[in-house]
Amino acid sequence: MNWQEFTALLVLATAMSFSPGPNTTLSTALAANGGLPRAMRFVIAVPVGWTLLLGLCAAGIGALVVAVPSLRWVIKALGIAYLLWLAWKLSASASLGQANGKQLHVGFTQGVLLQFVNIKAWLLALTLVATWIAGQPDALQRFAIVAPVMLVYAFTSNFVYALAGALLRGWLAQGRRLLWFNRVMAAVLVLTAWWMASV
């Protein structure tokens, strides 16, 4: 991989990783409601799940999903349903810590599995495989470069969003601010689900 390709990879990684999506929205909301330590399970789960997804796409599963429309629809439907369920749970959380209990619990395993129903994650993984890995004589070496880069970006972006959520905790604890913050985060999840339905 030459430096032009690597630079293009970094630009794509920055744009896709730091733009709002299901992962960053949940990282922010979980940290705002339960603090940074509780959100870290999800923050760590995102790069783990995403790297597994990238590996499967590089191994050929991505081509299968593209070739069989019904698989794509199943992934999309599960992703949309899960995001809408999370949005509903989040919109009812009005006190600090409440979203970590019965109202909203997204742990490590759910964070990993969320990557497999996240259309944004699939689109990025398929783009990376098609552009930087598939059909290249040094495909394994390229995967060994792309995967760690994306893992670092996935962790960093979600940590930054979670840190922002955690820093807002004191301000959100006053009055009904947390309830409105959670409703805004829920609305972002609903808009993300709508976007997923349209792609």
C-alpha positions in Angstrom: 0.0 0.0 0.0 1.6 3.3 -1.1 1.3 6.5 0.9 -1.5 7.9 -1.3 -3.6 4.9 -0.6 -2.8 5.1 3.1 -3.7 8.8 3.2 -7.0 8.1 1.5 -7.7 5.4 4.1 -7.0 7.8 6.9 -9.3 10.5 5.4 -12.1 7.9 5.0 -11.6 6.5 8.5 -11.8 10.0 10.0 -14.9 11.0 8.1 -16.8 7.7 8.8 -15.6 7.1 12.3 -16.2 10.6 13.7 -19.5 11.4 11.9 -22.6 10.6 14.1 -24.1 7.2 13.9 -25.5 4.5 16.1 -22.2 3.8 17.9 -21.2 7.3 18.7 -24.8 8.2 19.7 -25.0 5.3 22.1 -21.5 6.0 23.4 -22.5 9.6 24.2 -25.9 8.6 25.8 -24.5 5.8 27.9 -21.7 8.0 29.3 -24.1 10.9 30.0 -26.5 8.6 31.9 -24.1 6.2 33.6 -20.7 7.8 33.5 -17.6 7.0 31.5 -16.7 3.7 33.3 -20.0 2.1 32.5 -19.9 3.3 28.9 -16.4 1.8 28.3 -17.8 -1.7 27.9 -19.7 -0.5 24.8 -16.8 1.8 23.7 -14.5 -1.3 23.7 -17.1 -3.5 22.1 -17.4 -1.3 19.0 -13.9 -1.8 17.6 -13.9 -5.5 18.6 -17.2 -6.1 16.7 -16.3 -3.9 13.8 -12.9 -5.7 13.3 -14.7 -9.0 13.3 -17.1 -7.6 10.7 -14.3 -6.4 8.6 -12.6 -9.8 8.8 -15.7 -11.5 7.6 -16.2 -9.1 4.8 -12.6 -9.6 3.7 -13.1 -13.4 3.9 -16.0 -13.2 1.4 -19.1 -12.9 3.6 -19.5 -9.3 2.4 -19.8 -10.5 -1.2 -22.4 -13.0 -0.1 -24.5 -10.3 1.6 -24.2 -8.1 -1.6 -25.2 -11.0 -3.8 -28.2 -12.2 -1.8 -30.6 -9.3 -1.3 -32.7 -11.1 1.3 -29.7 -11.3 3.6 -29.2 -7.5 3.3 -32.8 -6.9 4.1 -32.6 -9.2 7.2 -29.6 -7.3 8.5 -31.2 -3.9 7.7 -34.5 -4.9 9.4 -32.8 -6.2 12.6 -30.7 -3.0 12.7 -33.6 -0.7 12.3 -35.7 -2.6 14.9 -32.8 -2.6 17.4 -32.2 1.1 17.0 -35.9 2.0 17.4 -36.0 -0.2 20.5 -33.0 1.6 22.0 -34.5 5.0 21.1 -37.7 4.1 22.9 -35.9 3.0 26.0 -33.6 6.0 26.0 -36.4 8.5 25.5 -37.9 7.5 28.8 -34.7 7.8 30.9 -35.0 11.0 33.0 -32.5 10.4 35.9 -28.8 9.8 36.0 -28.0 6.1 36.0 -31.6 5.1 35.1 -30.6 4.3 31.5 -28.0 1.7 32.8 -30.6 -0.3 34.5 -33.8 -1.7 33.1 -34.4 1.3 30.9 -31.3 0.9 28.7 -28.5 -1.6 29.0 -26.0 -2.0 26.2 -23.1 -4.1 27.3 -20.0 -5.6 25.6 -21.8 -8.4 23.9 -24.6 -6.2 22.6 -22.1 -3.7 21.4 -20.2 -6.3 19.4 -23.4 -7.7 17.9 -24.7 -4.2 17.1 -21.9 -4.0 14.5 -23.5 -6.8 12.5 -26.8 -5.0 12.1 -25.3 -1.6 11.6 -25.7 -0.6 8.0 -23.1 2.2 8.3 -20.6 -0.4 9.6 -21.4 -2.8 6.7 -21.0 0.0 4.1 -17.7 1.0 5.5 -16.4 -2.5 5.8 -17.5 -3.4 2.2 -16.0 -0.1 0.9 -12.6 -0.9 2.6 -12.5 -4.4 1.4 -13.5 -3.5 -2.2 -11.1 -0.5 -2.4 -8.0 -1.5 -0.4 -8.0 -5.3 0.1 -10.0 -7.5 -2.4 -8.2 -8.6 -5.5 -4.8 -7.3 -4.4 -1.7 -9.6 -4.5 -0.8 -8.4 -1.0 -4.4 -8.7 0.4 -3.3 -10.2 3.7 -0.7 -7.5 4.3 -3.3 -4.8 3.4 -5.8 -6.3 5.8 -3.0 -6.2 8.5 -2.7 -2.5 7.9 -6.4 -1.6 7.4 -7.8 -3.6 10.4 -5.6 -2.0 13.1 -6.1 1.5 11.7 -9.8 1.1 11.7 -9.7 -0.5 15.2 -7.9 2.6 16.6 -10.3 5.0 14.8 -13.4 3.0 16.1 -12.1 3.1 19.6 -11.0 6.7 19.5 -14.2 8.1 18.0 -16.4 6.3 20.5 -14.2 7.3 23.4 -14.3 10.9 22.4 -18.1 10.9 22.1 -18.4 9.0 25.5 -16.0 11.5 27.1 -18.2 14.4 25.8 -21.3 12.6 27.3 -19.5 12.1 30.6 -18.4 15.7 30.8 -22.1 16.8 30.4 -23.3 14.7 33.4 -23.1 17.5 35.9 -25.0 19.9 33.7 -27.5 17.3 32.7 -28.3 16.4 36.3 -30.1 19.7 36.8 -33.9 19.8 36.2 -35.2 18.0 33.2 -32.1 18.5 31.1 -31.2 14.8 31.0 -34.7 13.8 29.8 -34.4 16.3 26.9 -30.9 15.2 26.2 -32.0 11.6 26.0 -34.9 12.5 23.8 -32.5 14.2 21.4 -30.2 11.2 21.4 -33.3 9.0 20.8 -34.3 11.2 17.9 -30.8 10.8 16.4 -31.2 7.0 16.7 -34.6 7.2 15.0 -33.1 9.4 12.2 -30.3 6.9 11.8 -32.9 4.1 11.5 -34.7 6.1 8.9 -31.5 6.6 7.0 -30.7 2.9 7.2 -34.2 2.1 5.8 -33.4 4.4 2.8 -30.1 2.9 1.7 
